[in-house]
Amino acid sequence: MYAKMPSMQRYGELLRTLLEKRGITDGEQAEIFLNPNYERDFYDPFLMRDMEKACVRIFEAVDADEKTVIYADYDCDGIPGAVILTDLFKIINYKNYEIYIPQRNSEGYGLNLEAIKQFSKNKVKLIITVDLGITAVDEVAQAEVDGVDVIITDHHLPRPASAGYASFDLPRAYAILNPKVDEYPEKMLCGAGVVFKLVQAFLKKYQEYFKIKDGAEKWMLDMAGLATLSDMVPLLGENRAIAYFGMKVLKKSPRPGLQKLLAKMNIDQRYLSGDDVGFMINPRLNAASRMDDPMRAYELLVTSDEVEAGVLANHLSKINDERKTIVTSIMREVNKKFEADSARESREVIVIGNPKWRIGVLGLVAGKICDEYQKPVFVWGKDENDCIKGSCRGDGLVSVVELMTETRESFIDFGGHEQAGGFTVHNDKIHFLEEALAVNFRKIITEKSTPSAVGTSPYVGGGKVGVNFDIKFTLDSVNIKNWREIDKMAPFGIGNPKPIFLFENVKIEKIKKFGKNGSGEHLEITFSDQNKNKTTAISFFSNVDSFKNTLSEDLVVNLLATFDLSRFRGREELRLRIEDIY
């Protein structure tokens, strides 16, 4: 007898409708999506082309006690990836390694030639990169000349070969683990996700040799999940499984630094949410490289000392507040420049900068501008070496890496993902960069002649959603039963955004401002309907002029919102989070 396939009818109407909106139309698909399974949903790590070579080389380094460097990126993907490798080395009792995380403001992204030369002098025999290295052709060549093997673990796009896009210009590393350059099924792993696959493979191969309990790598899913949620990769397929189990481990994670950071933010670890990771933890970990030294974030996540953990949690929270002040100041300057430039609205690509702007926060600025104008945005400043560097964000129409590749003569260096990247520009070309990028943007858009090139789904991309929504709802539908149905689809993110509901013709009963230390930078609005149902909705970093119409009490509006269950200071409150009001 055949096993009976699960039916969609087993799910409630709300959940069924939301699943169907995301293309999940049969019971088997729904079962896989709603109930990730570790054995079923994680691919065999040895499907990565060089995985066997990488595992054997690491084993040889451990066996011979060779000195190894873990060379990790400075963000909330690279740092958790370095923590995962550190966890591996701890459980196999290997101590002859060091962590190297480049300084964002002085060294910038990627492998550094001077650092590699220093490693060679210090008799390093193996470098394992985390979340970088796939474009480091010259740097890897230097390492190999110096007798240092390099294992690249990365997920960024490689450089196209000069002949065209059909082939890649790859570093001649000892091994390359990057799903974008081999046949590995999950192409969209984040950097720490690739490292997790390496650890999974290493333990699968050498578990008995090192006498390690089965499933030891599962405790490292807190870091893989943290990075997957932070790095804006699609939460589908294997990534969904990593994020799903990562959240389960994060809620139980024994790491003192993580516990102290959550306590500092008044977050109950047992009820940690994906939003907490994205909006609370991620900015504080990234603040280390933006405002200070990225090692502080790494130290927070690996320390076993409660006192050190508390000091580091306080420090990261403090410099994150300083980061917010700097970003606010830059955005004021940006808005003034835009007000004085009436042609800005008509441009395909926005390039803006100031030599005084801090390099470390420019990605945040680019993201804010991109959200507002829905265009590719390139923001630049000058680093400590008087070099023009910046960050870019994409609008979902064109890959920023493809755009920079087409405009390569303007750049000294560049790299990234489809939607985000970094770049270094020739000083004499910065003032012509916007026009050069715009020309190539038009060229790429023209070549993408099919409608699918610009995306037809309201569930793809970010920014303002206009009037796209999942379901029309009434205020009496804002209840805990429906929240539980929606929460079955968590964790949410790219590829699986929070469901958006439309509430038509609701009246604004009360508007209240709130914020840290009485800042009043957020809005809390009470809405009512004709049946006297009421609910509260919040909008962070908003005021009454942030929407199409200026908000006022008694105004009747249409509300687009997601469900939000707050457990702030132990008090449970179901409310809405505003997406738009019109």
C-alpha positions in Angstrom: 0.0 0.0 0.0 1.1 3.5 -0.8 1.4 6.0 2.2 -1.4 8.5 2.1 -0.2 12.0 1.1 -1.1 14.8 3.5 -4.0 16.9 2.2 -4.2 20.7 2.2 -7.6 20.3 3.9 -5.8 19.4 7.2 -4.8 23.1 7.5 -7.1 25.9 8.5 -8.5 28.3 5.8 -6.2 31.2 6.7 -3.0 29.1 6.6 -4.1 27.3 3.5 -4.7 30.6 1.7 -1.4 32.0 2.8 0.5 28.9 1.6 -1.3 29.0 -1.8 -0.3 32.6 -2.2 3.3 31.4 -1.9 2.8 28.7 -4.5 2.4 25.9 -2.0 -0.7 24.1 -3.4 -0.5 20.5 -2.2 -0.2 18.7 1.1 3.2 17.3 0.5 4.7 20.7 -0.3 3.0 22.2 2.8 4.3 19.4 5.1 7.9 20.1 3.9 7.5 23.8 4.3 5.8 23.9 7.7 7.7 21.0 9.3 11.4 21.1 8.3 13.2 17.8 8.9 17.0 17.7 9.6 17.6 14.5 7.8 15.4 15.2 4.9 16.0 18.9 4.2 19.8 19.2 4.6 21.7 18.2 1.5 24.8 15.9 1.7 27.7 18.4 2.2 29.9 16.3 0.0 27.8 17.5 -3.0 30.1 20.5 -2.9 32.8 19.9 -5.4 35.9 20.4 -3.2 34.4 19.3 0.1 36.4 16.1 0.3 39.7 17.9 -0.4 38.9 20.6 2.2 38.1 18.1 5.0 41.2 16.1 4.3 43.4 19.2 4.3 42.0 20.4 7.6 42.5 17.0 9.1 46.1 17.0 7.9 46.6 20.5 9.5 45.1 19.3 12.8 47.1 16.0 12.8 50.4 17.8 12.1 49.6 20.7 14.4 50.1 23.1 11.6 49.3 26.8 12.2 45.9 27.7 10.7 44.3 31.1 10.2 40.5 31.5 10.1 40.1 34.7 7.9 36.5 35.9 8.3 34.5 38.8 7.0 33.6 41.5 9.5 29.8 41.3 9.3 27.0 39.3 10.8 27.6 36.5 8.4 31.4 36.1 8.5 31.7 36.5 12.3 29.1 33.7 13.1 30.9 31.6 10.5 34.2 32.1 12.3 32.5 31.1 15.6 31.3 27.8 13.9 34.8 26.9 13.0 36.0 27.9 16.4 33.4 25.5 17.9 34.7 22.7 15.7 38.3 23.3 16.7 37.3 23.3 20.3 35.5 19.9 20.2 38.4 18.3 18.4 40.9 19.9 20.8 42.9 21.7 18.1 44.5 24.9 19.4 47.1 26.0 16.9 44.9 28.5 15.1 44.1 32.2 15.2 41.2 34.4 14.0 41.8 37.2 11.6 39.0 39.7 10.9 40.0 42.7 8.7 39.2 46.2 9.8 36.2 47.5 7.8 37.5 51.1 7.7 41.2 50.7 7.0 41.6 47.3 5.3 38.1 46.9 3.8 36.5 43.7 2.6 38.3 40.6 1.5 41.7 39.0 1.7 44.6 41.5 2.4 48.0 41.0 0.7 49.9 42.5 3.6 48.1 40.2 6.1 48.9 37.2 3.9 52.6 38.1 3.8 52.6 38.4 7.6 50.9 35.0 7.9 53.7 33.5 5.9 56.4 35.0 8.1 54.5 33.6 11.1 54.7 30.1 9.6 51.0 29.8 8.9 50.4 26.7 6.6 46.6 27.0 6.1 44.1 29.8 5.7 40.4 29.1 5.8 38.3 32.0 4.6 34.8 32.7 5.8 32.3 34.7 3.6 35.1 36.0 1.4 37.9 35.0 -1.0 36.0 34.1 -4.2 37.3 37.1 -6.1 40.8 37.2 -4.4 42.8 35.8 -7.4 46.0 37.7 -6.7 45.9 37.3 -2.9 45.4 33.5 -3.1 48.2 33.3 -5.7 50.5 35.2 -3.2 49.6 32.8 -0.4 50.3 29.7 -2.6 53.7 31.2 -3.6 54.5 31.7 0.1 53.6 28.0 0.8 50.3 28.7 2.5 47.3 26.6 1.3 43.9 28.4 1.1 40.5 26.9 1.5 37.9 29.4 0.4 34.4 29.2 1.9 32.3 31.9 0.4 28.9 32.5 -1.2 29.5 35.7 -3.1 29.5 35.8 -6.9 32.8 35.2 -8.5 34.3 37.5 -11.1 33.3 36.8 -14.6 36.2 35.8 -16.9 37.2 38.4 -19.4 35.7 36.3 -22.2 32.2 36.8 -20.8 29.6 35.6 -18.3 29.8 31.9 -19.2 32.9 31.3 -17.2 34.5 32.5 -14.0 37.9 33.9 -13.0 38.4 31.8 -9.9 41.4 31.9 -7.5 43.7 28.9 -7.7 43.0 27.9 -4.1 43.6 24.5 -2.6 39.8 24.1 -2.3 36.8 26.2 -3.0 33.5 25.7 -1.3 31.0 28.0 -2.9 27.6 26.7 -4.2 27.6 29.4 -6.9 30.5 27.8 -8.7 29.6 24.1 -8.4 26.6 21.8 -8.7 25.5 22.0 -5.0 21.7 22.2 -5.0 21.2 25.1 -2.6 22.8 28.1 -4.5 21.7 30.7 -2.0 23.5 29.6 1.2 25.0 32.5 3.2 28.7 32.4 4.2 28.1 30.9 7.6 25.8 28.3 5.9 28.7 27.2 3.7 30.9 26.9 6.8 28.2 24.9 8.6 28.3 22.5 5.6 32.1 22.2 6.0 31.7 21.3 9.7 28.9 18.9 8.9 31.1 17.2 6.3 34.2 17.1 8.6 32.3 15.5 11.5 30.6 13.0 9.1 34.1 11.9 7.9 36.1 12.1 11.2 33.5 11.8 13.9 34.6 8.4 15.1 38.3 9.3 14.9 37.8 12.2 17.3 35.2 10.3 19.4 32.6 13.0 18.9 28.9 12.4 19.7 26.5 12.2 16.8 24.8 15.5 16.0 27.4 17.7 17.7 27.1 20.2 14.8 23.5 20.8 15.6 24.5 23.1 18.5 26.3 25.3 15.9 23.0 25.9 14.1 22.4 28.9 16.3 25.3 30.7 14.5 24.3 29.4 11.0 20.7 30.4 11.7 21.7 33.9 13.0 23.7 34.5 9.8 21.1 33.1 7.5 18.4 35.4 9.0 20.9 38.4 9.0 22.3 38.1 5.5 19.1 38.5 3.5 19.2 35.2 1.7 15.9 33.5 0.6 14.4 31.5 3.5 13.4 28.6 1.2 14.8 25.1 0.8 17.8 24.3 2.8 18.1 27.9 4.0 14.6 27.6 5.5 15.7 24.5 7.4 18.9 26.2 8.7 16.9 29.2 9.8 14.1 27.1 11.4 16.5 24.9 13.4 18.8 27.8 14.0 16.0 29.6 15.8 15.2 26.6 17.9 18.9 26.4 19.0 19.1 30.2 19.5 16.3 30.0 22.0 18.3 27.5 24.1 21.8 28.6 23.2 24.1 28.5 26.3 26.5 31.1 24.9 27.0 33.7 27.8 27.6 36.6 25.3 24.3 36.0 23.5 22.4 35.6 26.8 23.9 38.9 28.1 23.1 40.7 24.9 19.5 39.6 25.0 19.1 40.5 28.6 20.5 44.0 27.8 17.7 44.4 25.2 15.0 43.0 27.5 14.4 40.0 25.2 13.3 36.7 26.7 15.5 34.1 25.1 12.8 31.5 25.1 10.6 33.7 22.9 13.3 35.0 20.6 11.9 35.9 17.1 13.3 36.4 13.6 12.6 40.1 14.0 14.7 40.2 17.2 17.6 38.7 15.2 17.2 41.1 12.3 16.4 44.3 14.1 18.1 43.9 17.5 21.0 41.4 17.5 22.3 42.0 14.0 22.8 45.8 14.3 24.7 45.3 17.6 27.0 42.7 16.2 27.6 44.7 13.0 28.3 47.8 15.1 31.6 46.3 16.2 33.1 46.6 12.7 31.2 49.8 11.8 32.3 51.7 14.9 35.2 49.8 16.5 36.9 46.4 16.1 35.0 43.4 14.6 36.8 41.2 17.1 34.5 42.5 19.8 31.5 40.8 18.2 33.5 37.6 17.7 34.7 37.6 21.4 31.1 38.2 22.6 29.9 35.0 20.8 32.8 32.7 21.8 33.5 33.8 25.4 32.6 31.4 28.2 33.3 34.2 30.8 30.1 35.7 32.2 31.8 39.0 33.3 33.5 39.5 29.9 30.2 38.7 28.2 28.5 41.4 30.2 31.2 44.0 29.4 31.1 43.2 25.7 27.3 43.3 25.5 27.2 46.7 27.1 30.0 47.9 24.8 28.2 46.8 21.6 24.9 48.3 22.7 26.7 51.6 23.4 28.5 51.8 20.1 25.3 50.8 18.3 23.6 53.9 19.8 26.5 56.0 18.5 26.1 54.3 15.0 22.4 55.3 15.0 23.3 59.0 15.6 25.9 59.0 12.8 23.4 57.4 10.3 20.7 59.9 11.3 23.1 62.8 10.7 24.2 61.5 7.2 20.5 60.9 6.2 19.7 64.5 7.1 22.5 65.6 4.8 21.3 63.2 2.1 17.8 64.6 2.3 19.0 68.2 2.0 21.0 67.3 -1.1 18.0 65.6 -2.6 15.7 68.6 -1.9 18.2 70.8 -3.8 18.4 68.3 -6.8 15.0 68.2 -8.6 16.5 65.8 -11.3 17.1 63.0 -8.7 13.7 61.5 -9.2 14.2 60.8 -12.9 17.6 59.1 -12.6 17.9 55.3 -13.0 20.8 55.0 -10.5 21.6 57.2 -7.5 25.2 57.9 -6.6 25.8 60.1 -3.6 28.7 60.6 -1.2 30.9 62.8 0.9 34.6 62.3 1.8 33.7 62.9 5.5 31.1 60.1 5.7 32.2 57.1 7.7 32.7 54.0 5.5 31.3 51.6 8.0 27.8 52.9 8.0 27.3 53.5 4.3 25.6 50.2 3.6 22.9 51.3 6.1 22.5 54.6 4.4 22.3 53.0 0.9 19.6 50.7 2.2 17.5 53.5 3.5 17.8 55.5 0.3 17.0 52.4 -1.8 13.9 51.6 0.3 12.7 55.2 -0.3 13.5 55.6 -4.0 13.4 52.0 -5.2 16.5 52.4 -7.4 20.0 51.1 -7.3 22.0 53.2 -4.8 25.7 53.7 -4.5 27.0 55.7 -1.4 30.6 56.6 -1.0 33.0 58.1 1.5 36.8 58.0 2.1 38.6 55.5 4.2 41.7 56.1 6.5 44.0 55.7 3.5 42.2 58.5 1.5 40.7 55.9 -0.8 37.1 56.3 -2.1 35.0 53.3 -1.0 31.4 52.7 -0.6 28.4 50.4 -0.4 25.6 49.7 -2.9 22.1 48.3 -2.7 19.9 47.0 -5.5 16.3 47.6 -6.4 15.5 44.0 -7.4 15.6 44.7 -11.1 19.3 44.4 -11.8 22.1 42.7 -9.9 24.4 45.3 -8.5 27.4 43.0 -9.2 26.3 42.7 -12.8 25.9 46.4 -13.0 29.4 47.0 -11.5 30.9 44.4 -13.8 29.5 46.2 -16.9 31.0 49.4 -15.4 34.3 47.8 -14.3 36.5 50.5 -15.8 35.2 52.9 -13.1 36.2 50.7 -10.2 39.4 49.6 -8.6 37.6 46.8 -6.9 34.1 45.5 -6.2 32.1 42.5 -5.1 28.9 41.3 -3.4 25.5 39.7 -4.0 22.8 40.5 -6.5 21.2 43.0 -4.0 24.2 44.4 -2.0 27.8 45.0 -2.6 30.9 47.1 -1.9 33.2 49.0 -4.2 36.4 51.1 -4.5 36.5 53.8 -7.1 39.2 55.7 -8.9 39.4 59.2 -7.4 39.2 60.8 -10.8 36.1 58.8 -11.9 33.8 59.2 -8.9 32.0 62.3 -10.4 31.2 60.4 -13.6 30.1 57.2 -11.8 26.4 57.9 -11.8 26.1 58.4 -15.5 28.3 55.4 -16.3 26.2 53.2 -14.1 22.9 54.6 -15.6 24.1 53.9 -19.1 24.8 50.2 -18.2 21.6 50.0 -16.1 19.6 50.9 -19.3 21.6 48.4 -21.3 20.9 45.6 -18.9 17.2 46.4 -18.5 16.8 46.5 -22.3 18.4 43.0 -22.6 16.1 41.6 -20.0 13.1 41.7 -22.3 10.8 39.2 -20.5 8.3 40.4 -17.9 9.8 38.1 -15.3 13.0 40.2 -15.4 11.3 42.9 -13.3 9.4 40.5 -11.0 5.7 40.1 -11.0 5.1 38.9 -7.5 4.2 41.2 -4.6 6.3 38.9 -2.4 9.6 39.6 -4.0 11.9 42.4 -3.0 11.7 45.0 -0.3 10.7 48.6 0.2 7.2 50.0 0.1 4.7 47.5 -1.0 2.0 49.9 -2.3 -1.3 48.1 -2.1 0.0 44.6 -2.4 -1.4 42.3 0.3 -2.2 38.7 1.1 -5.7 38.9 2.5 -8.4 41.5 3.3 -9.0 41.3 7.1 -11.3 42.9 9.6 -10.1 44.2 13.0 -11.9 41.4 14.9 -9.5 39.0 13.0 -6.6 40.3 15.0 -6.6 37.5 17.5 -4.2 35.0 19.0 -5.8 32.1 17.1 -4.9 33.7 13.8 -1.5 34.7 15.0 -0.7 31.1 15.8 -1.7 30.0 12.3 0.5 32.7 10.8 3.4 31.9 13.1 3.5 28.3 11.7 5.1 29.8 8.6 8.0 31.4 10.5 10.8 32.2 10.3 10.0 35.0 7.8 12.3 36.9 5.5 13.2 37.1 1.8 11.3 34.5 -0.2 8.9 34.0 2.8 7.9 37.5 3.9 5.5 38.1 6.8 1.9 38.0 5.4 0.4 41.5 4.9 -3.2 42.1 5.6 -5.4 44.9 4.3 -7.9 46.6 6.7 -10.2 48.9 4.8 -12.0 51.9 6.1 -10.6 51.9 9.7 -10.7 55.0 11.8 -7.7 56.4 13.7 -8.9 56.7 17.3 -5.6 57.8 18.9 -2.1 58.6 18.0 0.7 58.2 20.5 4.5 58.8 20.1 6.9 56.6 22.0 10.6 55.8 22.0 13.8 55.3 24.0 14.2 57.9 26.7 11.1 59.7 25.5 12.5 60.3 22.0 9.1 59.9 20.3 10.6 58.5 17.2 8.0 55.7 16.8 4.2 55.8 16.4 1.5 53.8 18.2 -1.9 54.1 16.7 -5.3 52.8 17.9 -7.7 51.9 15.1 -11.4 51.1 15.2 -14.0 49.9 12.8 -17.8 50.4 12.4 -18.4 47.4 14.6 -16.5 49.0 17.5 -13.6 46.5 17.2 -10.3 48.1 18.2 -6.6 47.2 17.8 -3.2 48.8 18.3 -0.7 49.2 15.5 2.9 50.4 15.7 5.3 51.9 13.1 9.0 52.3 14.0 10.9 55.4 13.0 7.8 57.1 11.7 5.8 60.3 12.3 2.3 61.5 11.2 3.9 62.8 7.9 5.5 59.5 7.0 2.5 58.3 4.9 0.6 59.4 1.8 -1.8 61.5 4.0 -0.8 63.3 7.2 -2.3 61.2 10.0 -4.8 62.7 12.4 -7.3 61.4 14.9 -10.8 60.5 13.4 -9.3 60.1 9.9 -10.6 57.0 8.0 -7.9 55.2 6.2 -6.9 51.8 4.6 -4.2 50.0 6.7 -1.7 47.5 5.5 -0.1 45.6 8.4 1.5 42.4 9.6 0.8 40.6 12.9 3.2 41.3 15.8 3.2 39.6 19.2 5.2 41.7 21.6 6.6 40.2 24.8 8.4 43.3 26.0 9.3 43.0 29.7 7.3 39.8 30.0 4.0 41.4 29.0 2.4 39.6 26.0 0.5 41.9 23.6 -0.9 41.1 20.1 -0.8 44.1 17.9 -0.2 45.1 14.3 3.0 46.4 12.6 2.2 49.0 10.0 3.4 48.5 6.5 1.6 51.4 4.9 -1.4 53.7 5.4 -3.3 55.3 2.5 
